[in-house]
Protein backbone atom coordinates (compact mmCIF):
# COMPACT_ATOMS: atom_id res chain seq x y z
CA UNK A 1 0.00 0.00 0.00
CA UNK A 2 1.32 3.37 -0.90
CA UNK A 3 1.75 5.96 1.76
CA UNK A 4 -0.49 8.99 1.44
CA UNK A 5 2.58 11.16 2.00
CA UNK A 6 4.47 11.49 -1.27
CA UNK A 7 7.97 12.93 -1.41
CA UNK A 8 9.41 14.26 -4.65
CA UNK A 9 13.16 14.28 -5.20
CA UNK A 10 14.45 16.63 -7.86
CA UNK A 11 17.38 15.29 -9.83
CA UNK A 12 20.02 16.90 -11.95
CA UNK A 13 23.07 15.84 -13.92
CA UNK A 14 26.01 17.82 -12.57
CA UNK A 15 28.19 18.86 -15.50
CA UNK A 16 31.25 21.09 -14.92
CA UNK A 17 29.64 22.58 -11.85
CA UNK A 18 26.30 23.51 -13.46
CA UNK A 19 23.18 21.63 -12.28
CA UNK A 20 20.35 21.20 -14.75
CA UNK A 21 17.31 20.52 -12.55
CA UNK A 22 14.70 18.14 -13.79
CA UNK A 23 11.64 19.18 -11.79
CA UNK A 24 8.89 16.59 -11.58
CA UNK A 25 5.18 17.42 -11.53
CA UNK A 26 3.67 18.03 -8.11
CA UNK A 27 2.55 14.77 -6.52
CA UNK A 28 4.69 12.61 -8.80
CA UNK A 29 7.44 10.42 -7.31
CA UNK A 30 10.68 9.88 -9.22
CA UNK A 31 10.23 6.13 -9.05
CA UNK A 32 7.01 6.46 -11.03
CA UNK A 33 8.57 8.68 -13.67
CA UNK A 34 9.35 7.28 -17.12
CA UNK A 35 12.73 9.05 -16.78
CA UNK A 36 13.83 6.13 -14.60
CA UNK A 37 14.86 3.16 -16.80
CA UNK A 38 13.80 -0.32 -15.83
CA UNK A 39 16.97 -2.39 -16.16
CA UNK A 40 16.88 -6.11 -16.52
CA UNK A 41 19.56 -6.84 -13.87
CA UNK A 42 20.31 -4.80 -10.74
CA UNK A 43 23.26 -6.07 -8.76
CA UNK A 44 23.14 -4.97 -5.12
CA UNK A 45 26.39 -3.30 -4.00
CA UNK A 46 25.94 -1.77 -0.55
CA UNK A 47 23.79 0.45 1.68
CA UNK A 48 24.94 3.92 2.73
CA UNK A 49 23.55 5.88 5.68
CA UNK A 50 22.75 9.43 4.59
CA UNK A 51 23.17 12.70 6.48
CA UNK A 52 19.58 12.78 7.79
CA UNK A 53 19.52 9.14 8.85
CA UNK A 54 17.85 7.80 5.73
CA UNK A 55 19.53 5.10 3.65
CA UNK A 56 20.68 4.80 0.03
CA UNK A 57 20.80 1.28 -1.38
CA UNK A 58 23.28 1.15 -4.27
CA UNK A 59 22.83 -1.10 -7.30
CA UNK A 60 25.19 -1.69 -10.19
CA UNK A 61 23.68 -2.15 -13.62
CA UNK A 62 26.96 -2.10 -15.56
CA UNK A 63 30.34 -0.34 -15.36
CA UNK A 64 28.85 3.01 -16.36
CA UNK A 65 25.40 2.70 -14.77
CA UNK A 66 24.59 2.81 -11.05
CA UNK A 67 21.33 3.47 -9.24
CA UNK A 68 20.60 4.52 -5.65
CA UNK A 69 17.22 3.81 -4.03
CA UNK A 70 16.59 6.30 -1.20
CA UNK A 71 14.66 4.94 1.82
CA UNK A 72 13.29 6.65 4.94
CA UNK A 73 12.59 3.61 7.11
CA UNK A 74 10.61 1.16 4.97
CA UNK A 75 9.39 3.92 2.62
CA UNK A 76 11.14 4.31 -0.69
CA UNK A 77 11.39 8.03 -1.41
CA UNK A 78 13.13 8.06 -4.75
CA UNK A 79 15.76 6.63 -7.11
CA UNK A 80 18.86 8.38 -8.42
CA UNK A 81 20.18 7.11 -11.72
CA UNK A 82 23.81 7.65 -12.67
CA UNK A 83 24.94 6.83 -16.19
CA UNK A 84 28.09 7.85 -18.04
CA UNK A 85 30.64 10.24 -16.55
CA UNK A 86 28.43 12.86 -14.86
CA UNK A 87 27.32 12.80 -11.21
CA UNK A 88 23.59 12.79 -10.41
CA UNK A 89 22.13 15.13 -7.79
CA UNK A 90 18.88 14.95 -5.85
CA UNK A 91 17.24 16.74 -2.93
CA UNK A 92 14.20 16.26 -0.72
CA UNK A 93 13.09 18.03 2.48
CA UNK A 94 16.52 19.62 2.94
CA UNK A 95 18.48 16.44 2.21
CA UNK A 96 20.99 16.65 -0.68
CA UNK A 97 22.34 13.47 -2.24
CA UNK A 98 24.98 13.04 -4.96
CA UNK A 99 25.50 9.73 -6.80
CA UNK A 100 28.94 9.61 -8.43
CA UNK A 101 29.59 7.74 -11.72
CA UNK A 102 31.56 5.07 -9.80
CA UNK A 103 28.60 4.30 -7.52
CA UNK A 104 29.73 6.21 -4.42
CA UNK A 105 27.24 8.44 -2.59
CA UNK A 106 27.69 11.65 -0.58
CA UNK A 107 25.01 13.61 1.25
CA UNK A 108 24.42 16.65 3.44
CA UNK A 109 21.51 18.43 5.10
CA UNK A 110 20.30 21.89 4.08
CA UNK A 111 22.32 24.48 5.97
CA UNK A 112 25.14 22.05 6.60
CA UNK A 113 28.49 22.08 4.86
CA UNK A 114 28.64 20.38 1.49
CA UNK A 115 31.29 17.66 1.61
CA UNK A 116 34.45 18.52 -0.28
CA UNK A 117 35.77 16.13 -2.94
CA UNK A 118 38.38 13.77 -1.58
CA UNK A 119 41.85 15.22 -1.85
CA UNK A 120 44.13 13.61 -4.38
CA UNK A 121 46.95 11.68 -2.77
CA UNK A 122 50.16 13.64 -2.69
CA UNK A 123 52.71 12.29 -5.15
CA UNK A 124 56.19 12.13 -3.70
CA UNK A 125 58.61 14.20 -5.75
CA UNK A 126 62.02 12.92 -6.71
CA UNK A 127 65.04 14.43 -5.01
CA UNK A 128 68.72 13.64 -5.48
CA UNK A 129 72.18 14.53 -4.23
CA UNK A 130 75.65 13.72 -5.60
CA UNK A 131 78.58 12.65 -3.45
CA UNK A 132 82.21 11.85 -4.18
CA UNK A 133 83.07 8.37 -2.88
CA UNK A 134 86.39 7.20 -1.40
CA UNK A 135 87.21 5.31 -4.61
CA UNK A 136 87.02 8.51 -6.66
CA UNK A 137 83.70 7.65 -8.30
CA UNK A 138 80.46 9.63 -8.07
CA UNK A 139 77.24 8.37 -6.49
CA UNK A 140 73.89 10.02 -7.24
CA UNK A 141 71.53 9.21 -4.35
CA UNK A 142 67.92 9.42 -5.57
CA UNK A 143 64.80 9.33 -3.39
CA UNK A 144 61.57 9.28 -5.41
CA UNK A 145 58.06 7.82 -5.81
CA UNK A 146 59.49 4.39 -6.61
CA UNK A 147 61.84 4.35 -3.62
CA UNK A 148 65.56 4.92 -3.18
CA UNK A 149 68.23 4.17 -5.75
CA UNK A 150 71.88 4.99 -6.33
CA UNK A 151 73.41 5.68 -9.74
CA UNK A 152 77.16 5.13 -9.80
CA UNK A 153 79.43 6.78 -12.38
CA UNK A 154 83.00 7.95 -12.98
CA UNK A 155 83.85 11.66 -12.70
CA UNK A 156 83.53 12.00 -16.48
CA UNK A 157 79.95 10.67 -16.39
CA UNK A 158 80.48 7.06 -17.51
CA UNK A 159 77.87 4.84 -15.85
CA UNK A 160 79.10 2.06 -13.57
CA UNK A 161 75.78 0.66 -12.37
CA UNK A 162 72.56 1.36 -10.51
CA UNK A 163 71.26 -0.24 -7.32
CA UNK A 164 67.88 -0.11 -5.59
CA UNK A 165 66.03 -2.16 -2.98
CA UNK A 166 65.17 -4.82 -5.56
CA UNK A 167 68.82 -5.06 -6.71
CA UNK A 168 70.59 -3.78 -3.59
CA UNK A 169 74.23 -4.56 -4.36
CA UNK A 170 76.83 -4.34 -7.10
CA UNK A 171 80.62 -4.63 -7.39
CA UNK A 172 83.04 -2.71 -9.57
CA UNK A 173 86.82 -2.72 -9.54
CA UNK A 174 87.06 -4.41 -6.15
CA UNK A 175 84.59 -2.01 -4.50
CA UNK A 176 81.13 -3.03 -3.32
CA UNK A 177 78.14 -0.68 -3.28
CA UNK A 178 74.97 -1.68 -1.45
CA UNK A 179 71.72 -0.40 0.04
CA UNK A 180 70.81 -1.42 3.59
CA UNK A 181 67.35 -1.09 5.14
CA UNK A 182 67.49 0.26 8.71
CA UNK A 183 63.86 0.38 9.86
CA UNK A 184 62.22 2.99 7.64
CA UNK A 185 65.57 4.50 6.69
CA UNK A 186 67.69 3.36 3.77
CA UNK A 187 71.49 3.67 3.94
CA UNK A 188 74.06 3.61 1.17
CA UNK A 189 77.17 1.57 2.02
CA UNK A 190 80.52 1.70 0.19
CA UNK A 191 82.98 -1.12 0.94
CA UNK A 192 86.65 -1.16 -0.08
CA UNK A 193 87.15 -4.80 -1.00
CA UNK A 194 90.69 -4.29 -2.27
CA UNK A 195 91.84 -2.41 0.81
CA UNK A 196 90.67 -4.95 3.36
CA UNK A 197 87.02 -4.10 3.95
CA UNK A 198 86.89 -0.54 5.24
CA UNK A 199 83.42 0.88 4.72
CA UNK A 200 81.56 4.21 4.58
CA UNK A 201 77.83 4.67 5.23
CA UNK A 202 75.76 7.58 3.85
CA UNK A 203 72.17 8.69 4.29
CA UNK A 204 70.11 9.91 1.34
CA UNK A 205 70.91 13.52 2.16
CA UNK A 206 74.48 12.69 1.18
CA UNK A 207 75.86 12.84 4.74
CA UNK A 208 78.54 10.41 5.93
CA UNK A 209 76.86 8.97 9.05
CA UNK A 210 79.06 5.95 9.85
CA UNK A 211 82.55 4.72 9.08
CA UNK A 212 84.10 1.35 9.85
CA UNK A 213 87.80 0.50 9.76
CA UNK A 214 88.95 -3.10 9.66
CA UNK A 215 92.07 -3.87 11.71
CA UNK A 216 95.02 -4.41 9.44
CA UNK A 217 93.24 -2.89 6.42
CA UNK A 218 95.02 -0.26 4.37
N, C-alpha and C positions, 0 to 999 in steps of 0.2 A: 504494500500500500504506500502510495506516495504521501509524503508529508505535505500539509497544507502550506508550510512555509517554504517558499522557493528562493534560492539564492543564486544570483547571476554573477558569474565571474567574467570580467572583460579580459580578452586576450589580445596580445600584440606581438608581432615579430620584431625583435630589437635588431636594427640594422644600423651599424656605425653610430650608435648612440641615439638614434631617432626612433621613437615608438609609434607605430601606426596602429591605433586602437580600433579593434573590431567590436563595436558595441552591438549587443544582442537586443532584440525587442524586449520590452518590459514583460516580465512573467515567463520568459523563455530561459530554460537552463541550457548550459553549453552542451551537456551530454545529449540533449535532444536535438541539437542543431545539426543540419546536414554538413556543416563545416568540419565535423569530426568524422574521420574515415572509420570504417568498420573493418579492421584488419582480420585476416584469417587466423594468425597465430600471434598471441601476446605472451612473451616469456617473462615471468615475474623475476625482478631483479632484487629489490629491497624495499623497505618502508622507511621513510624519513619523517621525524617529528618536526613540525613547522613552528614558527615563532609564537603562534597563538595557542599552541597545544594540539592543533589538528594534525592530520597525518597525510603524507603523500605516498601513495604506493606506485612504484616505478616499474614500468614494463618496457621490455625491449622488443621492437618489431623486427628491425634489422640494424646494421651498423650505423645507418644515418637516420634512424627513426625510433624515437622514444616517446612514451606517453606517461603522464602522471595523473592518477586519479586522486582527487582531493577529498578527504573524509573528515567530517566533524562527528566523532562518535561513530555510530553505524550509518549515518546519513552521508551519501555521496553528494558533494556540492558541485563538483565540476571535473573536467578533464583538460589538461594541457597537452598539446600535441607538438612535439619538436621534430622537425624534419630538415635535413640539409645542414647548413653551417650556422644558421642564425639561432639565437636564443629565443625562447617563447616566454612572454610575461603575462601574468594574470593578477587580478586583485578582487577582493571581496570583503566588505565590512572592515576595511582598514588593514587587511592582511595582503601583503604583496609576495608573490611567488615567481621565481624565475627558473625555468627548466633549460639547462644548457644542452647543446647538441650531443654531448657525450653521456647524457642521462643523469648528471648531477643536478641537485636542487638546492637553491638558497631561498631564504625568506626573511621578511622583517615586518614589523607592525607599524602602521601609520604613526608618524611622529618619532619613531625610532630611527636609528642610524642604519642606512643601507649598507650591507656588508661590502667591503672592498674586495676586488678580485685578488686571488691568492698571488702573493709576490713570487716572481720568478726566482728560482734558486740562483744564488750568486755563483758565477763561474770563476774559479780560481785562475788568476793571471799567471803567466810564466815569468819567472825572474831568474837571473843568472849572475854569476860572478866568476872571474878568472883568477887563478892563482898560479904562481911559479912553483913547481915541485922540486924537491931536492935533487932529482936526476936531471934537471935542466929542462924538462918538458913542461907543457902548459896543460892545466886541467880547467875545463869550463864546467862549473857546478850549476846544474839547472834544476829548479824546483817549479813544477807546472801542474796542470790539470791531470796529467797521466802519471804523476809521481816524480820522484827524484831520478836524475841520471847524471852521468859524468862523461863528457867528451874529452878525450885525450889527444893531444897533438904536439908536434914539435914547434919551436919558436917561429919557424917559417910558415906554419899553418898546415903542414902535412898531417893528416889524420892517422892516429895510432890505435884507435878503438873507442868503443862506447860501452859503458856498463850501466845497468839499472837493476831494480830489485828482482826482475825475472832472470837476468844474466848478470849476477852481482860481482863477477871477478874476471880479470884478464891479466895476462903476463906479456911483457915486452922488454927484450934486452936484459933479462935477469931481474927486472922489477915487477912487482905484483901490485895491482890496483884493485880495490874491492870496496863494496858497500856493506855496511854492517847496521842492522836494525837494533836500536837501543830504546826499547819501549816505543813511543811514538816518534822518536827522533831517529834520523838516518845520518850515519857518519861515513866519511870518505877516508879510507885507510890506504897509505902508500908504504910498501914494504921493500926494503933494499935486500933483495935475495943474493946479490953478488957480494955485498959487504957484510954479510953475516946475519941479517935479519932485523936491523934497526927499522923502526917504523914511525910514521907521522900520521896523526889523526886530525881531520878537519871537519868543521860543521859546514852547513850549506850557506853560511854567510861568508865563507872563505877564511874563517879564523882557525889557527892552529890551536887545538884544545887539549891535545895529549901528545906525548912523545915517549917512545920506549927505546932504550939502548940495551942491546944484548951484550953481556960480558964477553970480552975477547973480540967483538966485532970491530971492523975498521971505522 
